[in-house]
């Protein structure tokens, strides 16, 4: 199932993808560093907000990992992007659920722009030089990263120390 903000952001940048058609699919089951043969991976962290479905508490997080697996079928000119947005759980509830992150439109656009750069390099062989654009993630958050409540930490891919 595609998420509308992600699909919309991708389509605004689709002109950079050589006229090929790309679709984006939210897929919580993809595993980092385990993409299918012929697929590429991009992992990046962003700011997002969460809301507990039990107690309704909300919290910000400056370290929410997003894993993209992408592939271009050159014969059909169709590209597929699978997206996994890592979840977090409420620290207040006794039996918390892993909650989906809520990214701002600005942060989705930054993530998508960086992803499109990776697609251009990996699928089209473009040399974009250094693409170290500054992050434009708003809503800076201070405080420790709570590894005990981070799905990416539990999966061993979050490299942020406590």
C-alpha positions in Angstrom: 0.0 0.0 0.0 1.4 3.4 -1.0 1.3 6.3 1.4 -0.1 9.4 -0.3 2.5 11.9 1.0 5.4 9.7 -0.1 3.9 9.0 -3.5 3.1 12.7 -4.0 6.7 13.7 -3.1 8.1 11.1 -5.4 6.0 12.2 -8.3 7.2 15.8 -8.0 10.7 14.6 -8.5 9.9 11.9 -11.1 11.1 14.1 -14.0 14.6 13.4 -12.9 14.1 9.7 -13.4 14.5 9.5 -17.3 10.7 9.2 -18.0 10.5 5.9 -16.3 7.5 5.1 -14.0 8.2 4.6 -10.3 5.9 3.4 -7.6 6.5 3.6 -3.8 5.1 0.9 -1.5 5.2 1.0 2.3 6.5 -2.4 3.4 7.2 -3.0 7.1 8.7 -6.4 6.4 11.8 -5.5 4.4 15.0 -6.2 6.1 18.1 -3.9 6.1 21.0 -5.3 4.2 18.9 -8.1 2.8 17.6 -6.7 -0.4 16.8 -9.0 -3.3 19.3 -9.5 -6.1 19.3 -6.5 -8.4 17.8 -4.3 -5.8 19.6 -1.4 -4.1 19.3 0.0 -0.6 19.4 3.4 1.0 19.0 4.0 4.7 18.6 7.5 6.2 17.4 8.9 9.5 14.9 11.8 10.0 12.8 13.6 12.5 9.3 12.3 13.1 6.5 12.4 15.7 4.7 9.5 17.3 1.4 9.0 19.1 0.7 6.1 21.4 -2.5 4.2 20.3 -3.1 3.2 24.0 -2.6 6.3 26.2 -2.6 8.9 23.3 0.8 10.4 24.5 2.8 12.0 21.7 6.5 12.4 21.5 9.1 13.6 19.0 12.2 11.7 17.8 15.1 13.1 15.9 16.3 9.6 15.0 13.8 7.6 13.0 15.4 5.3 10.4 13.8 4.8 7.0 15.0 1.9 4.8 14.4 2.1 1.1 14.9 -0.9 -1.3 14.6 0.1 -5.0 14.8 -1.6 -8.3 14.4 -0.5 -12.0 13.1 -3.0 -14.5 14.8 -1.6 -17.6 12.7 -3.7 -20.0 9.4 -2.3 -18.8 10.8 1.1 -17.6 9.1 0.5 -14.3 10.7 1.2 -11.0 9.6 0.0 -7.5 10.6 1.4 -4.2 9.8 -0.4 -1.0 9.9 1.7 2.2 10.2 0.6 5.8 9.7 3.3 8.4 11.0 2.2 11.7 8.6 2.4 14.7 8.9 3.3 18.3 7.0 2.4 21.4 5.6 4.5 24.2 7.8 4.6 27.3 4.9 5.2 29.6 2.7 2.2 28.8 3.2 -1.2 30.5 2.5 -3.1 27.3 3.2 -0.6 24.5 2.7 -1.2 20.8 5.2 -0.2 18.2 3.8 3.0 16.6 4.2 4.3 13.1 6.2 7.5 12.7 4.5 10.7 11.4 6.8 12.6 9.2 6.2 16.2 8.2 5.8 17.0 4.5 9.1 18.8 4.5 11.0 15.8 5.9 9.3 13.5 3.5 10.4 15.8 0.7 14.0 15.8 1.9 14.1 12.0 2.3 12.6 11.6 -1.2 15.0 14.0 -2.7 18.0 12.1 -1.2 16.4 8.8 -2.4 16.0 10.1 -6.0 19.7 11.1 -6.0 20.5 7.5 -5.0 18.3 6.1 -7.7 19.9 8.4 -10.3 23.3 7.1 -9.2 22.5 3.4 -8.8 19.9 2.8 -11.5 21.0 5.3 -14.2 24.8 5.5 -13.5 24.7 9.3 -13.1 27.7 10.9 -11.3 26.2 13.6 -9.1 29.4 14.4 -7.3 29.2 15.2 -3.6 25.5 15.2 -2.5 26.1 16.3 1.1 23.2 18.7 1.3 22.5 19.9 4.8 19.5 18.3 6.5 16.5 20.5 6.6 14.8 18.6 9.4 12.7 21.0 11.5 11.7 20.6 15.1 15.1 19.8 16.7 14.8 17.7 19.8 17.2 17.5 22.6 17.6 14.6 24.9 18.8 11.0 24.9 17.9 8.4 22.2 15.7 5.8 24.0 17.1 2.6 22.5 14.8 0.4 24.6 11.8 1.8 22.7 13.4 2.0 19.2 12.5 -0.8 16.7 15.7 0.0 14.7 17.9 -0.4 17.9 16.1 -3.7 18.6 16.9 -4.8 15.1 20.6 -3.7 15.5 20.7 -1.1 12.8 20.4 2.1 14.7 23.9 3.3 15.4 22.9 6.1 17.7 24.3 5.7 21.2 22.3 6.4 24.3 
